[in-house]
Amino acid sequence: MLELSSAYLAPTTQVAAPHDWLPHFGKRAIGLTGTKCIILQKLMKNAGHVVAHSDLVEDMWDEYHPGIMASLRTYIRRLRQKLESDPGNSKLILTKAGIGYYLMKQP
């Protein structure tokens, strides 16, 4: 089980900044960069709901540039690699084609 937030389990601590936050998968800590933490926290706050590409980009970068969507896809792919047993068949971070991404709520 991924220990993330109220979408999964009650938070164990309040975090001041993404770099102060360390998610766990079962008993294993998952080391994430600040950018990956920002993405994951945004998805967690909106678990079960699609977060638009533009909303994720806005939280991470000050301005739009031509390669920004490729960068976002790369960060999502790397998050899936860290969090999922089969990143190519994601069950946690899902894509809504042309719109954005969402974090699947646990039952």
Secondary structure, 3 states (H helix, E strand, C coil): CEECCCCCCCCCCCCCCHHHCCCEECCEECCCCHHHHHHHHHHHHCCCCCEEHHHHHHHHCCCCCCCHHHHHHHHHHHHHHHHCCCHHHCCCEEEECCCEEEECCCC
